[in-house]
Amino acid sequence: MKKNILKNYFLTNPKQVGDLFSKIYNLIKVQDNTPRCVKKYSKNDYSDIVANYNIIPEDPCDDINRAAKIIETFISGSVNWKSTNLLYNVGAPVNTYALIANAIALDANVYNINDGLSGNMLAAERAVVEMMADLAGIDKDKIAGLFTFGGTATNLYAMKIGLSKAIPETRTFGLYGHKIKIFITEDAHFSHIRSADWLGVGSNNVEIISPDLHTRASLIEDAERKIKKAINDGYVIPTIIINGGTTYSHTIDTIKKFVELRDKIVIDYKLSYKPHIHVDAVIGWAWLVFSNYNFKENPLLLDADTLNSIQSQSERISEIKLADSWGVDFHKGVGACPINSSLFIVNKSEDLNYISRKLDPNIKTHQLATDFSHFSPVDYTLETSRSGGSCLSALMMLQTEGLNGIRYHLSQLVCAVNKLAILFKENNSTALIHEKTFGYVLMVRLYPPKLDSSFLNKEIENATDEVMQMIEKVNAYNKNFFSFDLKERMSRNDDFEYSFSGEFLQTKSGKNLSALKFYPTSPNFSESDVKHIYETIIKQKAIFDDQYE
């Protein structure tokens, strides 16, 4: 047997691990504030890169320059969430302490199956759940939660619990023969319908609650009408998922009214079950950090517009304690954790019993689930292989930033986006899809020459053939402008980058509106960046319009 040729690949000395990490990172050409890591991504590079690395070498190669080159090659073109020049979407700039916590947990390769494998790591998971309970005003002894693979999984868990509550026998005999309707909102994340697909409910059995066309809040009257009709038609309603901060408008529904509606329907129809209400709050949870903020004294000295926006959102999300479950994504927005770090929370811990493996004799638990362990969440988790890094990084972020750190991050983004909104609103060739933004994303619709922003209301409210044709024309104009700006300016990777949504908002006619999306997430993004963004877009639009005409 040869001597150990892998000794440099499994370092156990923490200093050696840290030194190697530092050396390799220093060799990677990552610039501080470019919107993309290393350089812009090109679709043309894909095949060549695969061809260069699709063969396993014969022997080990302990060469840090080669290791750095591999990492640099593949990370190139990915977005740099810490950059103030990135306004692409709702990823998270990572808190460095959270990154280190996650890296150490990954180095130890912690499996959060049970405490026999994870040691104290499950206590980190529980501590984060109890911190969320404090923010939401929920009894710590009643709440439960688990970290899972993403926001998609939080919705998947909610649907599964709802199904088990409403039709317990489906756990053993499946869904065949049952008439089921899952209710979601029009601005729901695409994973809601996907989850219904994966669970066997079927996409055709997902009913959509219509929103107010301007505020995007789900209409309680529409929900009542559709739910009653479904019940009258013989359908079971296992789960209702409502908005807790949508991706593109940060809309939070009136949670209390939906819970009251659910309770009334249960009584009126003498239902044998209670539909499970889940709030998709993977983004909107962040406003809970202001639950105990003194808005009157305003210690962070927030300006009036920012203060009002945050207070309004904080009041809406405070009703989350009335729901059955909700989701949190620490890897989005101000969550500041590495992906993936999602938390599914049930406000009553006994709801986890509906997904316990112990309830079905045909389902076996992991062989280590109870051996020499006091606590085994694998009994009710979908995943057996759950990393301990996600809960430890979330714990570290919360402990290092504290309430005022997260409040600062969130208010900084809201303030800057409010300022950007004012500038676009004052220009009659641009319109805000949402007249009032309560969050930190701005959807801007550009209008070609001979049209102005006043046309937006007609697009939303009017269903004539003439308006529908104009919607398509303006949609094409926005898409072509984005393509122009991407090619002429953003491709250089030395200035700000935003993104584009082709089907952002559905109008009364059924047509979708396209819009430019400005979505900053860096805590360093500020008012100083706002003026440059606005002036650049208007300048580029003038150049584009000369070509357009």
C-alpha positions in Angstrom: 0.0 0.0 0.0 1.3 3.4 -0.9 1.8 6.1 1.8 -1.3 8.2 2.4 -1.5 10.4 -0.7 -4.6 12.2 0.6 -3.2 13.7 3.8 -3.4 17.3 2.4 -7.0 16.9 1.4 -8.4 16.1 4.9 -6.8 18.6 7.1 -7.8 18.4 10.8 -5.8 21.4 12.1 -8.1 24.5 12.0 -5.2 26.8 11.3 -4.1 24.8 8.3 -7.7 24.8 7.0 -8.0 28.5 7.5 -4.7 29.2 5.8 -5.6 27.1 2.8 -8.9 28.8 2.4 -7.3 32.2 2.6 -4.6 31.3 0.0 -7.1 30.0 -2.5 -9.5 32.9 -2.0 -6.7 35.4 -2.6 -5.9 33.8 -5.9 -9.5 34.2 -7.2 -10.0 37.5 -9.0 -13.2 38.6 -7.2 -13.6 42.4 -7.3 -15.3 44.1 -4.4 -18.3 45.9 -6.0 -18.9 44.4 -9.4 -22.4 43.0 -9.8 -21.0 39.7 -11.2 -18.2 37.6 -9.6 -15.0 37.8 -11.7 -16.7 38.6 -15.0 -20.0 38.5 -16.8 -21.4 35.1 -17.6 -21.6 34.0 -21.2 -23.7 31.2 -22.6 -21.0 30.6 -25.2 -18.6 29.5 -22.4 -20.7 26.6 -21.2 -19.7 23.8 -23.5 -16.0 24.8 -23.5 -15.9 24.8 -19.7 -17.6 21.4 -19.5 -15.2 20.0 -22.0 -12.2 21.2 -20.0 -13.3 19.6 -16.8 -15.3 16.5 -17.7 -12.6 13.9 -17.1 -11.4 12.7 -13.7 -7.6 12.9 -13.5 -5.7 9.8 -12.7 -3.7 11.1 -9.7 -4.3 13.6 -6.9 -2.9 17.1 -7.6 -2.1 19.2 -4.5 -1.8 22.5 -6.4 -3.6 25.5 -4.8 -3.2 27.5 -8.1 -5.1 24.8 -10.0 -7.8 24.6 -7.2 -8.2 28.4 -7.4 -8.5 28.3 -11.1 -11.2 25.7 -11.0 -13.2 27.7 -8.5 -12.7 31.0 -10.4 -13.8 29.3 -13.6 -17.1 28.1 -12.2 -18.0 31.0 -9.9 -17.4 33.5 -12.8 -20.6 35.1 -13.9 -22.5 34.4 -10.7 -24.1 37.4 -9.0 -22.3 39.2 -6.2 -25.1 39.9 -3.6 -22.8 42.2 -1.5 -22.4 44.6 -4.4 -24.3 47.9 -4.2 -24.4 47.7 -8.0 -26.5 44.5 -8.0 -30.3 45.1 -8.1 -31.1 41.8 -9.7 -33.4 39.9 -7.4 -33.9 38.9 -3.7 -30.9 36.9 -2.9 -28.9 37.7 0.3 -25.6 39.3 0.9 -24.0 36.9 3.4 -23.1 38.0 7.0 -19.4 37.0 7.3 -19.9 35.5 10.8 -22.8 33.4 9.4 -20.6 32.3 6.5 -17.9 31.1 8.9 -20.4 29.3 11.1 -21.9 27.6 8.1 -18.4 26.6 6.8 -17.3 25.1 10.1 -20.6 23.1 10.3 -20.0 21.9 6.8 -16.4 21.0 7.6 -17.7 18.9 10.5 -20.4 17.6 8.1 -23.1 17.8 10.7 -26.3 15.8 9.9 -29.3 17.2 11.7 -31.0 13.8 11.9 -31.0 13.5 15.7 -28.8 14.6 18.6 -26.8 11.4 18.4 -25.3 12.6 15.1 -25.6 16.4 15.5 -24.6 17.0 19.1 -25.9 20.4 20.2 -26.7 21.6 16.7 -30.4 20.8 17.1 -30.4 23.2 20.0 -29.3 25.9 17.5 -32.4 25.0 15.4 -34.6 25.3 18.5 -33.0 28.6 19.6 -33.8 30.2 16.2 -37.4 28.9 16.3 -37.8 30.5 19.8 -36.3 33.8 18.6 -38.9 33.8 15.8 -41.6 33.0 18.4 -40.5 36.1 20.3 -40.7 38.3 17.2 -44.2 37.0 16.3 -45.6 37.1 19.8 -46.1 33.3 20.1 -45.8 31.2 23.2 -42.3 29.5 22.9 -43.7 26.3 24.5 -46.3 25.9 21.8 -44.3 26.7 18.6 -42.2 24.2 16.6 -40.0 24.5 13.5 -37.5 22.8 11.3 -34.9 24.0 8.8 -35.4 22.7 5.3 -34.2 22.9 1.8 -35.8 26.2 0.7 -38.9 28.3 0.6 -40.4 25.7 -1.7 -40.2 23.1 1.1 -41.9 25.4 3.6 -45.0 25.5 1.3 -44.7 21.7 0.6 -44.8 21.0 4.4 -47.8 23.3 4.8 -49.7 21.5 2.0 -48.8 18.1 3.4 -49.9 18.9 6.9 -53.2 20.3 5.5 -53.8 17.1 3.6 -53.1 14.9 6.6 -55.4 17.0 8.8 -58.3 17.0 6.3 -58.0 13.5 5.0 -55.8 11.4 7.3 -56.3 8.2 5.3 -54.4 9.7 2.4 -51.1 9.0 4.2 -51.7 5.3 3.8 -54.0 5.0 0.8 -53.1 8.1 -1.3 -55.2 10.8 -2.9 -57.0 8.6 -5.4 -60.8 9.2 -5.3 -60.6 12.4 -3.2 -61.8 15.8 -4.6 -59.2 18.3 -3.3 -58.7 22.0 -3.8 -55.6 23.9 -2.6 -56.1 27.7 -2.5 -53.2 30.1 -3.2 -52.9 33.7 -4.3 -52.5 35.2 -7.7 -49.0 36.6 -6.9 -47.9 33.3 -5.2 -44.5 32.0 -5.9 -44.4 29.4 -8.7 -43.4 26.7 -6.1 -47.0 26.7 -4.7 -48.4 25.0 -7.8 -45.2 22.9 -8.1 -45.8 21.6 -4.6 -49.3 20.6 -5.5 -47.9 18.7 -8.4 -45.3 16.9 -6.3 -47.8 16.0 -3.7 -50.1 14.5 -6.3 -52.8 17.0 -5.8 -52.5 18.2 -9.4 -52.1 21.7 -10.8 -55.7 21.7 -12.0 -56.8 21.4 -8.3 -55.1 24.6 -7.3 -57.6 27.5 -7.0 -56.3 31.1 -7.3 -57.6 33.9 -5.1 -57.9 37.1 -7.1 -56.1 40.3 -5.9 -56.9 44.0 -5.8 -55.5 45.1 -9.2 -53.6 48.0 -7.6 -52.6 46.9 -4.1 -52.2 43.2 -5.0 -53.7 42.2 -1.7 -55.8 39.0 -2.0 -59.5 39.8 -2.0 -61.3 38.2 1.0 -64.6 38.3 -0.9 -63.2 36.4 -3.8 -61.7 33.8 -1.5 -65.0 33.3 0.3 -67.0 32.9 -2.9 -64.5 30.4 -4.4 -64.0 28.4 -1.2 -67.8 28.1 -0.6 -68.3 27.0 -4.2 -65.6 24.4 -3.9 -67.2 22.9 -0.8 -70.6 23.0 -2.3 -69.1 21.1 -5.3 -67.9 18.4 -3.0 -64.2 19.4 -2.6 -62.1 19.2 0.5 -60.0 22.3 1.2 -56.8 21.0 3.0 -54.7 24.2 2.8 -55.0 27.9 2.1 -51.7 29.7 1.4 -51.8 33.5 1.6 -49.3 36.3 1.0 -46.8 37.1 3.7 -44.6 39.4 1.5 -44.6 38.5 -2.1 -41.5 38.5 -4.2 -42.2 41.5 -6.5 -44.4 43.7 -4.4 -43.8 42.5 -0.8 -47.6 42.4 -0.4 -48.9 41.0 3.0 -52.5 39.9 3.1 -54.9 40.6 5.9 -54.1 37.4 7.8 -56.7 37.9 10.5 -59.5 38.2 8.0 -58.5 35.0 6.3 -58.4 33.1 9.6 -61.8 34.5 10.6 -63.2 33.5 7.2 -61.8 29.9 7.6 -63.2 29.6 11.1 -66.6 30.8 9.9 -66.7 28.4 7.0 -65.8 25.5 9.3 -68.8 26.3 11.5 -71.3 27.2 8.7 -70.5 24.0 6.8 -69.9 21.8 9.9 -66.6 20.6 8.4 -64.9 17.7 10.1 -61.5 19.4 9.6 -60.1 22.9 9.7 -58.3 24.0 6.5 -54.6 24.7 7.3 -53.7 28.4 6.8 -50.1 29.0 5.8 -48.5 32.4 5.3 -45.7 32.4 2.7 -43.6 34.9 4.7 -40.2 33.8 3.5 -39.4 37.5 2.6 -42.0 39.3 4.8 -40.9 37.8 8.1 -38.2 40.4 8.2 -40.6 43.2 9.2 -41.2 41.2 12.5 -38.0 42.7 13.7 -39.9 46.0 14.2 -42.6 44.3 16.3 -41.2 46.0 19.5 -39.8 49.1 17.8 -40.8 52.4 19.4 -42.2 54.1 16.3 -43.0 57.2 18.2 -39.5 57.8 19.6 -37.9 56.4 16.4 -34.4 55.6 17.8 -33.0 54.8 14.4 -34.0 58.3 13.1 -35.8 56.9 10.1 -37.4 59.5 7.8 -41.2 59.8 7.7 -41.7 57.9 4.5 -39.5 55.0 5.6 -41.0 54.9 9.0 -44.6 54.8 7.7 -43.8 52.1 5.2 -42.1 49.9 7.8 -44.8 50.5 10.4 -47.5 49.5 7.9 -45.7 46.3 6.9 -44.9 45.5 10.6 -48.6 45.8 11.5 -49.7 43.5 8.7 -47.1 40.8 9.4 -47.8 40.9 13.2 -51.0 38.9 12.5 -48.9 35.9 11.5 -49.4 34.5 15.0 -53.0 33.8 14.1 -52.1 31.5 11.2 -51.2 27.8 11.5 -47.8 27.9 9.9 -45.4 30.2 8.0 -42.0 30.2 6.3 -38.8 32.1 6.7 -35.9 32.3 4.2 -32.7 33.5 5.8 -31.0 33.3 2.4 -33.2 36.0 1.0 -33.0 39.8 1.4 -31.9 40.9 4.9 -31.6 37.3 6.1 -27.9 37.4 5.4 -27.3 33.7 5.4 -25.8 31.3 2.8 -28.2 29.4 0.7 -30.1 27.4 1.7 -31.4 28.4 5.1 -35.2 28.1 5.2 -37.3 27.6 8.3 -40.8 26.1 8.4 -42.7 27.1 11.5 -46.0 25.7 13.0 -47.6 27.9 15.6 -48.8 24.8 17.4 -46.2 22.1 17.8 -48.7 19.3 17.7 -49.3 20.0 14.0 -46.0 18.2 13.3 -47.7 15.0 14.5 -49.7 15.0 11.2 -46.4 14.3 9.3 -44.9 12.0 11.9 -43.7 8.7 10.5 -45.0 7.0 13.7 -48.6 7.5 12.5 -48.1 5.1 9.6 -46.9 1.6 10.4 -45.7 1.2 6.8 -43.1 4.0 7.2 -39.9 3.2 9.0 -37.7 5.8 10.7 -33.9 6.0 10.2 -32.1 3.2 12.1 -30.3 5.8 14.2 -33.4 7.8 14.9 -33.9 6.7 18.4 -30.7 4.8 19.2 -28.9 6.7 22.0 -30.7 9.9 21.1 -33.2 12.0 23.0 -34.5 14.1 20.1 -35.0 12.9 16.5 -36.6 15.4 14.1 -36.0 12.9 11.3 -39.3 11.4 12.5 -41.2 14.3 10.8 -38.8 15.8 8.3 -39.0 15.1 4.6 -35.2 15.1 4.4 -33.0 12.6 6.2 -29.8 14.4 5.1 -30.3 17.9 6.7 -27.2 20.0 7.1 -26.5 21.6 10.5 -25.0 24.6 8.7 -28.2 26.3 7.9 -29.5 26.6 11.4 -26.1 27.6 12.8 -25.6 30.3 10.2 -29.1 31.7 11.0 -28.4 31.7 14.7 -25.1 33.4 14.1 -26.6 36.1 11.9 -29.3 36.8 14.5 -26.8 36.9 17.4 -24.2 39.1 15.7 -26.6 41.6 14.0 -29.2 41.8 16.7 -32.6 43.5 16.1 -31.1 46.9 15.3 -28.7 45.5 12.8 -31.4 43.8 10.9 -33.6 46.9 11.3 -30.9 49.1 9.9 -30.4 46.8 6.9 -34.1 46.6 6.1 -34.8 50.4 6.6 -31.7 51.3 4.5 -33.1 49.4 1.6 -36.7 50.7 2.0 -35.5 54.2 2.3 -33.3 54.1 -0.8 -36.0 52.4 -2.9 -38.6 55.0 -1.7 -36.2 57.7 -3.0 -35.8 55.9 -6.3 -39.6 55.6 -6.6 -40.0 59.3 -6.2 -37.6 60.0 -9.1 -39.3 57.6 -11.5 -42.7 58.8 -10.4 -41.9 62.4 -11.3 -40.9 61.4 -14.9 -43.9 61.0 -17.2 -42.2 58.5 -19.4 -41.9 56.0 -16.6 -44.5 54.5 -14.2 -44.3 52.5 -11.0 -46.4 49.3 -11.3 -47.2 49.9 -7.6 -47.9 53.5 -6.8 -46.8 52.9 -3.2 -44.0 50.5 -2.4 -43.9 49.2 1.2 -40.8 47.1 0.5 -37.5 47.3 -1.2 -38.3 46.3 -4.8 -39.3 48.7 -7.5 -41.1 47.5 -10.7 -40.8 50.2 -13.3 -42.6 50.3 -16.7 -41.1 52.4 -19.4 -43.3 54.0 -22.1 -42.2 54.7 -25.7 -42.4 58.1 -27.3 -46.0 59.4 -27.8 -47.2 57.5 -24.7 -46.8 58.5 -21.1 -47.2 57.0 -17.6 -50.9 58.0 -17.4 -51.5 55.0 -19.8 -50.8 52.6 -16.9 -54.2 52.8 -15.4 -55.8 52.0 -18.8 -53.5 49.0 -19.1 -54.6 47.7 -15.7 -58.3 48.5 -15.8 -59.3 48.5 -19.5 -60.0 45.2 -21.5 -60.6 46.6 -25.0 -58.8 45.2 -28.0 -57.0 48.5 -28.6 -55.6 48.6 -25.1 -54.6 44.9 -25.2 -52.7 45.6 -28.4 -50.9 48.5 -26.8 -50.0 46.4 -23.8 -48.2 44.0 -26.1 -46.4 46.9 -27.8 -45.3 48.4 -24.5 -44.2 45.0 -23.3 -42.0 44.6 -26.4 -40.6 48.1 -25.9 -39.6 47.3 -22.3 -38.0 44.0 -23.2 -36.1 45.5 -26.1 -34.9 48.3 -23.9 -33.6 45.9 -21.3 -31.8 43.9 -24.0 -30.3 47.1 -25.3 -29.1 48.2 -21.9 -27.8 44.7 -21.1 -25.7 44.6 -24.3 -24.5 48.2 -24.3 -23.9 48.9 -20.6 -24.5 46.0 -18.2 -22.3 43.6 -20.1 -19.2 45.5 -19.1 -19.8 44.5 -15.4 -18.5 47.9 -14.1 -21.9 49.5 -13.3 -25.2 48.6 -11.7 -27.2 45.7 -13.0 -31.0 45.1 -12.6 -33.3 42.6 -14.1 -36.5 42.2 -16.2 -39.8 40.5 -15.5 -41.8 39.6 -18.6 -45.0 38.6 -16.9 -45.1 40.6 -13.7 -48.7 41.7 -13.2 -51.9 40.4 -14.7 -54.4 43.0 -15.8 -58.2 43.0 -16.0 -58.0 41.8 -19.6 -55.8 38.9 -18.7 -52.7 40.4 -20.3 -49.5 40.5 -18.3 -47.4 43.7 -17.9 -43.7 43.6 -18.3 -41.4 45.7 -16.1 -37.8 46.5 -15.2 -37.0 45.2 -11.8 -34.8 47.1 -9.3 -34.1 44.9 -6.3 -31.2 46.0 -4.1 -30.2 43.8 -1.1 -26.8 45.1 0.0 -26.8 46.8 3.4 -24.4 49.3 1.8 -26.9 50.4 -0.8 -27.9 54.0 -0.1 -29.4 57.2 -1.4 -26.0 58.0 -3.0 -26.6 55.1 -5.4 -30.2 56.2 -6.3 -29.5 59.3 -8.3 -26.9 57.5 -10.5 -29.3 54.7 -11.2 -32.2 57.0 -12.2 -30.1 59.3 -14.4 -28.4 56.3 -16.1 -31.8 54.7 -17.0 -33.2 57.9 -18.3 -30.0 58.6 -20.3 -30.1 55.1 -21.8 -33.8 55.4 -22.6 -33.1 58.6 -24.6 -30.4 56.8 -26.6 -32.7 53.8 -27.1 -35.6 56.1 -28.2 -33.5 57.7 -30.9 -33.1 54.2 -32.4 -36.6 53.2 -31.6 -38.1 55.9 -33.7 
